């Protein structure tokens, strides 16, 4: 029996009934009900909802049963992967509001780690923190080399804490991480992405990760003799596989030997993210990595894509007039439009992002972010153009339950590649390209599943929502400000 069928059987017992009695007292078909509680056949979702109504289940219990139903429908591994990605995007949205510096649950009155130590922090945790803190305290440029297990969230919380405390640090972290080959363990790879990505997106911490594949699990590494390490210019910390013990060395010859071995290993690994730091570098990277052989892609962002909001001539004119520093690569941007015009795309955006555009005239998380705020008329024209967008582009308004970072776009391709484009309000452009296959497959599955989600507006409903925003905009709504009107 599955978790779902076991829960259904338990619910019948808790409500003092059974299959035969419930079937007699309701319109639920007895055979289908019997097969559901014995795990022989999964019914349709409407049948399950009716089952919940007949048992007068509380909302929280009904939601839990529906989650078990989804898990049974698509498989536990796929369900877990989708949940990881959903939580990751929501987490990034919360972090964005703090400038990718603070953890969402951080306290404004943060107590020192030393005080926490007296309250139960282990010797091992204190030792790791102390080694890292000495690097953050230093005014010199310091490189930290480590292969600390990226599935352990505590290590990343330590780095976040130090990054908050020492805002002007000269630390560069080079992290060697391993992904699981077994696709059944994709959730573990996604957990690594969940831990690594906030540091990668941070604008105050120089963090770089490299990856390789391994069949050895974290549990198996517990049997190895001190398999992990943290190397700094002045010390070496060897760490046990169960993350309970550490041995600190200060011998410079041993430190040098570990650094050389770490450098040798980096010749056999790949950077997890290929990133860029200027608009020019970002666009060159974007063009070079654009997979021309794909027929379909998925885009998740806060707003509709700019190529369905403004035309090429308007884009070129506005860049030349207001952002001449970007004029030299406008032609290259425009020439790429044929790629998007010829391909089917599913594009998911939020009402929050749409309202932001209507209120401010600013596009976010895409190349349109380099443009100045559009005037009221230009915003209305943009929404009019959107209502007549390319028929190969399918737009869906996401449920408020899915929070999307305002300045971060996800482009997911069917050829095992996806890109994250981050453009801040200060026009700092970064593109992060991920080619790790299990993560890319999981993101593709997640974006495909969005179309089947409850509370996702259909294309027709999305169009009606945009029409409503357009009418409100024309009537002077959204508290419009003077943006070159």
MARMAR-184508 format. One record per residue (C-alpha): residue in three letters; x, y, z. Coordinates in steps of 0.25 Angstrom, whole numbers, padded with zeros to 4 digits, always signed. Layout:
REM MARMAR-184508
ALAXYZ ...
***
This chain:
REM MARMAR-184508
UNK+0000+0000+0000 UNK+0004+0014-0003 UNK+0005+0026+0007 UNK-0008+0031+0000 UNK-0016+0019+0001 UNK-0011+0016+0016 UNK-0016+0030+0019 UNK-0029+0028+0013 UNK-0031+0015+0021 UNK-0027+0022+0034 UNK-0037+0034+0031 UNK-0049+0024+0029 UNK-0045+0018+0043 UNK-0044+0031+0050 UNK-0057+0035+0045 UNK-0064+0022+0050 UNK-0068+0017+0036 UNK-0063+0008+0025 UNK-0063+0006+0010 UNK-0077+0000+0009 UNK-0084+0009+0019 UNK-0078+0022+0012 UNK-0082+0017-0002 UNK-0096+0014+0003 UNK-0097+0028+0010 UNK-0091+0036-0002 UNK-0090+0036-0017 UNK-0076+0030-0017 UNK-0075+0017-0025 UNK-0072+0005-0016 UNK-0062-0002-0025 UNK-0054+0011-0028 UNK-0054+0014-0013 UNK-0049+0000-0009 UNK-0038+0000-0020 UNK-0033+0014-0014 UNK-0032+0010+0000 UNK-0025-0003-0003 UNK-0015+0004-0013 UNK-0019-0005-0025 UNK-0023+0007-0034 UNK-0022+0022-0032 UNK-0035+0030-0035 UNK-0037+0043-0042 UNK-0035+0056-0034 UNK-0049+0059-0034 UNK-0052+0046-0027 UNK-0042+0049-0016 UNK-0048+0063-0014 UNK-0062+0057-0012 UNK-0056+0047-0002 UNK-0051+0059+0006 UNK-0064+0066+0006 UNK-0072+0053+0010 UNK-0063+0052+0022 UNK-0064+0066+0025 UNK-0049+0067+0026 UNK-0042+0080+0032 UNK-0035+0088+0022 UNK-0021+0085+0027 UNK-0024+0070+0027 UNK-0030+0071+0013 UNK-0017+0078+0008 UNK-0008+0068+0013 UNK-0016+0057+0007 UNK-0016+0064-0007 UNK-0001+0065-0005 UNK+0000+0050-0003 UNK-0009+0048-0015 UNK+0000+0057-0024 UNK+0012+0049-0019 UNK+0005+0036-0023 UNK+0001+0041-0036 UNK+0015+0046-0041 UNK+0024+0038-0033 UNK+0031+0042-0020 UNK+0045+0046-0026 UNK+0038+0055-0036 UNK+0029+0061-0026 UNK+0041+0064-0016 UNK+0049+0070-0028 UNK+0038+0079-0031 UNK+0036+0083-0017 UNK+0051+0086-0016 UNK+0050+0096-0028 UNK+0038+0102-0023 UNK+0044+0105-0010 UNK+0057+0110-0016 UNK+0050+0120-0025 UNK+0042+0125-0013 UNK+0054+0126-0004 UNK+0062+0134-0015 UNK+0050+0143-0015 UNK+0051+0145+0000 UNK+0066+0147-0001 UNK+0065+0157-0012 UNK+0057+0166-0003 UNK+0069+0166+0007 UNK+0079+0169-0005 UNK+0084+0155-0004 UNK+0091+0158+0008 UNK+0082+0154+0020 UNK+0075+0141+0022 UNK+0060+0142+0022 UNK+0060+0138+0037 UNK+0071+0146+0042 UNK+0070+0154+0054 UNK+0072+0169+0054 UNK+0079+0167+0068 UNK+0088+0156+0064 UNK+0096+0150+0076 UNK+0110+0147+0074 UNK+0114+0133+0071 UNK+0122+0132+0084 UNK+0110+0134+0092 UNK+0103+0124+0084 UNK+0114+0114+0087 UNK+0112+0115+0102 UNK+0097+0111+0099 UNK+0100+0097+0092 UNK+0108+0099+0079 UNK+0117+0087+0077 UNK+0133+0088+0078 UNK+0133+0084+0063 UNK+0124+0095+0059 UNK+0131+0105+0067 UNK+0144+0101+0061 UNK+0139+0103+0047 UNK+0133+0116+0050 UNK+0146+0121+0056 UNK+0155+0117+0045 UNK+0145+0124+0035 UNK+0144+0136+0044 UNK+0159+0139+0044 UNK+0159+0140+0029 UNK+0147+0150+0029 UNK+0154+0158+0040 UNK+0167+0160+0031 UNK+0169+0172+0023 UNK+0177+0164+0013 UNK+0172+0157+0001 UNK+0169+0142+0005 UNK+0166+0130-0003 UNK+0158+0119+0004 UNK+0158+0105-0002 UNK+0149+0094+0002 UNK+0141+0082-0002 UNK+0131+0083+0010 UNK+0119+0075+0007 UNK+0109+0085+0000 UNK+0097+0077+0005 UNK+0100+0082+0019 UNK+0092+0095+0021 UNK+0100+0099+0034 UNK+0113+0102+0026 UNK+0105+0112+0017 UNK+0098+0119+0029 UNK+0112+0121+0035 UNK+0116+0128+0023 UNK+0104+0136+0022 UNK+0106+0140+0037 UNK+0120+0145+0034 UNK+0116+0152+0022 UNK+0106+0160+0029 UNK+0116+0163+0041 UNK+0128+0166+0032 UNK+0122+0174+0021 UNK+0135+0179+0015 UNK+0143+0166+0014 UNK+0154+0161+0004 UNK+0150+0146+0004 UNK+0149+0138-0008 UNK+0143+0124-0006 UNK+0146+0113-0016 UNK+0137+0101-0013 UNK+0138+0087-0019 UNK+0125+0080-0018 UNK+0120+0066-0023 UNK+0107+0063-0030 UNK+0101+0049-0030 UNK+0101+0041-0043 UNK+0088+0033-0039 UNK+0076+0041-0044 UNK+0068+0035-0032 UNK+0076+0045-0024 UNK+0074+0057-0032 UNK+0067+0063-0020 UNK+0081+0063-0013 UNK+0087+0071-0025 UNK+0075+0081-0024 UNK+0078+0082-0009 UNK+0092+0086-0013 UNK+0087+0097-0022 UNK+0078+0102-0011 UNK+0090+0104-0002 UNK+0100+0109-0013 UNK+0091+0119-0021 UNK+0089+0130-0010 UNK+0104+0131-0008 UNK+0106+0131-0023 UNK+0096+0142-0025 UNK+0102+0150-0014 UNK+0107+0164-0018 UNK+0116+0164-0006 UNK+0123+0150-0005 UNK+0132+0145-0015 UNK+0128+0130-0016 UNK+0131+0120-0027 UNK+0127+0106-0028 UNK+0132+0094-0036 UNK+0126+0081-0038 UNK+0129+0067-0041 UNK+0120+0054-0041 UNK+0122+0043-0031 UNK+0114+0030-0028 UNK+0119+0031-0013 UNK+0108+0037-0004 UNK+0110+0046+0008 UNK+0106+0034+0017 UNK+0117+0025+0011 UNK+0127+0037+0012 UNK+0125+0035+0027 UNK+0133+0023+0027 UNK+0145+0030+0020 UNK+0156+0036+0029 UNK+0155+0051+0029 UNK+0150+0053+0015 UNK+0147+0068+0016 UNK+0156+0080+0018 UNK+0156+0095+0019 UNK+0169+0101+0014 UNK+0173+0116+0017 UNK+0187+0122+0016 UNK+0190+0120+0030 UNK+0183+0107+0034 UNK+0177+0094+0029 UNK+0165+0088+0036 UNK+0163+0073+0033 UNK+0148+0069+0035 UNK+0142+0055+0038 UNK+0132+0049+0029 UNK+0121+0050+0040 UNK+0124+0065+0042 UNK+0126+0063+0057 UNK+0141+0064+0058 UNK+0152+0073+0052 UNK+0167+0074+0053 UNK+0174+0087+0052 UNK+0188+0088+0045 UNK+0197+0100+0044 UNK+0209+0094+0037 UNK+0211+0102+0025 UNK+0217+0091+0017 UNK+0205+0082+0019 UNK+0196+0094+0016 UNK+0204+0096+0003 UNK+0202+0081-0001 UNK+0187+0082+0001 UNK+0186+0095-0008 UNK+0194+0088-0019 UNK+0185+0076-0018 UNK+0173+0084-0018 UNK+0178+0092-0031 UNK+0181+0078-0038 UNK+0166+0074-0035 UNK+0161+0087-0041 UNK+0166+0082-0054 UNK+0156+0071-0054 UNK+0144+0079-0050 UNK+0134+0089-0056 UNK+0129+0102-0051 UNK+0115+0100-0047 UNK+0111+0114-0052 UNK+0117+0121-0063 UNK+0115+0136-0059 UNK+0118+0150-0064 UNK+0119+0163-0058 UNK+0117+0174-0068 UNK+0106+0175-0079 UNK+0115+0173-0090 UNK+0121+0160-0084 UNK+0107+0156-0081 UNK+0102+0158-0095 UNK+0114+0151-0101 UNK+0112+0139-0092 UNK+0097+0139-0094 UNK+0099+0138-0109 UNK+0110+0128-0109 UNK+0102+0119-0100 UNK+0089+0120-0107 UNK+0085+0106-0112 UNK+0081+0108-0126 UNK+0076+0094-0128 UNK+0065+0094-0118 UNK+0050+0096-0122 UNK+0044+0099-0109 UNK+0048+0107-0096 UNK+0041+0111-0083 UNK+0043+0125-0077 UNK+0039+0128-0062 UNK+0040+0143-0058 UNK+0033+0154-0051 UNK+0028+0160-0064 UNK+0025+0157-0078 UNK+0037+0157-0087 UNK+0041+0170-0093 UNK+0041+0165-0108 UNK+0026+0164-0106 UNK+0024+0178-0100 UNK+0032+0187-0109 UNK+0037+0186-0124 UNK+0051+0186-0129 UNK+0051+0200-0134 UNK+0046+0206-0121 UNK+0056+0198-0113 UNK+0068+0203-0122 UNK+0063+0217-0121 UNK+0061+0217-0106 UNK+0075+0211-0104 UNK+0082+0221-0113 UNK+0075+0233-0106 UNK+0075+0229-0091 UNK+0086+0218-0090 UNK+0097+0221-0101 UNK+0107+0213-0093 UNK+0099+0201-0098 UNK+0097+0205-0112 UNK+0109+0197-0118 UNK+0102+0183-0115 UNK+0087+0187-0119 UNK+0088+0182-0133 UNK+0093+0168-0127 UNK+0081+0168-0117 UNK+0071+0171-0128 UNK+0078+0160-0137 UNK+0075+0150-0127 UNK+0060+0152-0128 UNK+0058+0142-0139 UNK+0063+0131-0129 UNK+0051+0134-0120 UNK+0041+0137-0132 UNK+0043+0124-0138 UNK+0042+0115-0125 UNK+0030+0111-0116 UNK+0031+0117-0102 UNK+0023+0116-0089 UNK+0025+0128-0081 UNK+0020+0129-0067 UNK+0020+0142-0059 UNK+0013+0148-0047 UNK+0002+0159-0044 UNK+0012+0166-0035 UNK+0022+0167-0046 UNK+0012+0172-0056 UNK+0007+0183-0045 UNK+0021+0187-0043 UNK+0022+0190-0058 UNK+0009+0197-0059 UNK+0013+0206-0047 UNK+0027+0209-0050 UNK+0029+0206-0065 UNK+0041+0198-0062 UNK+0044+0184-0067 UNK+0052+0175-0058 UNK+0061+0163-0059 UNK+0063+0164-0075 UNK+0070+0172-0085 UNK+0059+0182-0085 UNK+0063+0186-0071 UNK+0074+0195-0077 UNK+0063+0204-0082 UNK+0058+0216-0075 UNK+0044+0215-0068 UNK+0033+0216-0079 UNK+0023+0227-0080 UNK+0009+0225-0077 UNK+0006+0224-0092 UNK+0017+0215-0094 UNK+0013+0205-0083 UNK-0001+0205-0090 UNK+0005+0203-0103 UNK+0013+0192-0098 UNK+0001+0184-0092 UNK-0006+0186-0105 UNK+0005+0180-0112 UNK+0005+0169-0102 UNK-0009+0165-0105 UNK-0005+0163-0120 UNK+0008+0155-0117 UNK+0014+0144-0125 UNK+0005+0132-0125 UNK+0016+0123-0122 UNK+0018+0130-0109 UNK+0008+0124-0098 UNK+0007+0133-0086 UNK+0001+0129-0072 UNK-0001+0137-0060 UNK+0005+0129-0048 UNK-0003+0128-0034 UNK+0002+0137-0023 UNK+0006+0124-0016 UNK+0018+0124-0025 UNK+0027+0136-0022 UNK+0037+0140-0033 UNK+0049+0149-0031 UNK+0047+0162-0037 UNK+0061+0163-0044 UNK+0063+0149-0047 UNK+0059+0141-0059 UNK+0060+0126-0062 UNK+0061+0121-0076 UNK+0060+0106-0077 UNK+0063+0099-0090 UNK+0060+0085-0094 UNK+0074+0081-0097 UNK+0079+0080-0082 UNK+0082+0095-0080 UNK+0076+0106-0073 UNK+0080+0120-0070 UNK+0078+0130-0059 UNK+0078+0145-0063 UNK+0080+0155-0052 UNK+0079+0170-0055 UNK+0079+0179-0042 UNK+0073+0193-0041 UNK+0088+0198-0042 UNK+0088+0190-0056 UNK+0098+0180-0051 UNK+0096+0169-0060 UNK+0100+0154-0057 UNK+0096+0142-0065 UNK+0098+0128-0058 UNK+0097+0116-0068 UNK+0095+0102-0062 UNK+0098+0090-0070 UNK+0098+0079-0059 UNK+0088+0069-0066 UNK+0080+0064-0054 UNK+0077+0079-0049 UNK+0073+0083-0063 UNK+0064+0071-0065 UNK+0057+0074-0052 UNK+0055+0089-0055 UNK+0050+0085-0069 UNK+0040+0076-0062 UNK+0036+0087-0052 UNK+0033+0097-0063 UNK+0025+0087-0071 UNK+0017+0084-0058 UNK+0013+0098-0056 UNK+0003+0097-0067 UNK-0004+0087-0059 UNK-0004+0094-0046 UNK-0017+0099-0039 UNK-0019+0114-0038 UNK-0011+0116-0051 UNK-0018+0125-0060 UNK-0021+0120-0074 UNK-0016+0128-0086 UNK-0030+0133-0088 UNK-0031+0137-0073 UNK-0017+0143-0074 UNK-0021+0152-0086 UNK-0033+0156-0078 UNK-0025+0160-0066 UNK-0015+0168-0075 UNK-0027+0175-0082 UNK-0032+0179-0068 UNK-0018+0185-0064 UNK-0018+0192-0078 UNK-0032+0199-0075 UNK-0028+0203-0061 UNK-0015+0208-0066 UNK-0022+0217-0077 UNK-0031+0222-0065 UNK-0019+0227-0058 UNK-0018+0216-0048 UNK-0006+0209-0041 UNK-0002+0223-0034 UNK+0006+0226-0047 UNK+0018+0235-0045 UNK+0025+0244-0054 UNK+0035+0236-0063 UNK+0037+0244-0075 UNK+0022+0246-0077 
***
